[in-house]
């Protein structure tokens, strides 16, 4: 039988040999010199009816739902947590998200996905391909948000990349 107590003690001993600024998450413990900070910053899910999905999440979870202007393609934003004046979440570890039309006009699989923030979307697309993923389309410019593209990972899971627009 595997001794989990011994395992976690060994992990704890290794962690405590790292400098304090390296005490973070998963891959950092295993690969302390290779961790990139590309956090999950957003979630998305498809909808069939914008009013219905907005009403559901408002009633079920108290989220603030906002149907955006037509130039944003029928997107519905979901505020799940408080944000500051720059629209950044106030509570670490929380994210906001949105809903997109379940339409053939929207590229990529019509399933829930997370969005990963990257500094350079072109470089991240190359990294995704090199790691065995598949980029679905070319990046799209989203006004005042940044560049966005979907990809599937090595297991076929849909994921998005976002290179944020410079803050004004």
N, C-alpha and C positions, 0 to 999 in steps of 0.2 A: 504494500500500500504506500502511495506517495505521501511524504511528510510535508504538508502544506505549511506547518509552523516553521520548519527549517527553511523552506523556500522563501517565505515572507521575511524571515529574519535576515537571510542572505541578501535579498533585495534591499531591505532597509539599511544593511551595512554598506552596500555599494552606494546607495543614494547619499548617505551621510559623508562619503568621500568626495562628492562633487561640491564645487562652490555653491553658495546659497542661490545665486542667480540661475542655476541650472536645475533647480528643484521644480519641475513642471509636470509634464504628462508623458504617457506611454513611450513613444519612440525616443524621447530624450533620455530615458533610463538606459535603453538598449544602445542607442547611437548618439551619445552626447555631443559629438562634433559634427553631426550631420542634420540636425533638426532645423527645418525651415519654419518660419512662422507664417503659415497660410491658413488662417482660421476659418471655420464655418461662420458665415456672417448673415445668412439669409436662408429661408426655406421657400419653396414654391409648390403649389398643387394646382391641378387643372380644375375648372368648373364648367358646368353646363348652363347655369343660370346665375348671373352676377348677383341679382337681388336675393336669391335663395341662399347662396353661399354666404353672403354678407350677414343675412339675418341669422343663419345657423350659428356662426362663430360669435356673433354678438351675444346671442341668447345663451349658448352653451358655455362660453368661457369669458364673456365680458370684453372681448377684444374690440378695439376701435377699428372698424372697417371703413375704407375710403375707395369709392369707385373713381378712377382717374379719368382724365380727359381723353378724347378719342386718339390723339397723337401718341398715346401710350398703349394703344392696342387693346383697350378693354381690360387693362390690368386692375385688380382690386388689391390694395395694400392692406396688411393686417398688422396693427400695432398691438403686440402682445405684452409689451413692457414700456416703461417710461423712457423718453429720450430727452436729450438736452437741446439747446438752441441750434446745434449743428446736426440734429437728428441722429446723434450717436446714443446708444443705449447707456443708461445710467448704472445699471446693475451688471457687473461682470458675469460672463457666462450665459447671458440671455441674448436672444435674437428676435428680430421681427421678420415678417415674411410677406407673402402675397399669393394671389391666385390669378391664373391666366386662362383665357378661353380654351376649351377643349375643341380646337379648330385645326383643320389641315393647314391653315396659314402659319401656325406656330411650329417652328422646326423642333425636331427631337421627339422622344417618347412622351406620351401624355400620362405621366406618373409623378408622384411626389419626388422631389429632389432637394438636395441641399446645395448651397452656393458657397464656393470657396473664394476668398479674397486673395488676389495675387498682385504683385507689383508690376509684372510685365506679362501681359496675356499671350503674346507671341512666344515667349520663352516657355511659359507654362504649357501651351499647346504642344510644343516640341517635347517637353518632359512627359506629358500624358501619353503621347504616341510612343516614345522610347520605353515607357513602362508597360506598354501593352494595351493602352486604352485607345479609343477611337473618337476623334473630334467629329461632331455631327455636321457642322456648317462653318461658315466664316463668322468672325465676331461681328456683332451688331452694336452700333452706337445708340445708347439710351440717353436722351437729353438730361443733363445735370446729374446723371448717375455714373456713367462710364461705359466701358466696353464689356460685352457679355457674350459668352458662347457656351453651348452644351457639349458634353462629351459623355461617353460611357466608359466605366472603369473596366478592369480586367474580368469582372464578374458580370458585366452587362448592366450594372446599376447606373441610372442617369444621374449626372452631377453637372453643376454649372460652374463656370469661372467668371469672376468679375474683377476687372481692373478699374478701380474707382477713378472717377473724374477728379481733377484737382479741386480742392475746396476753395471756394471764393471767399 
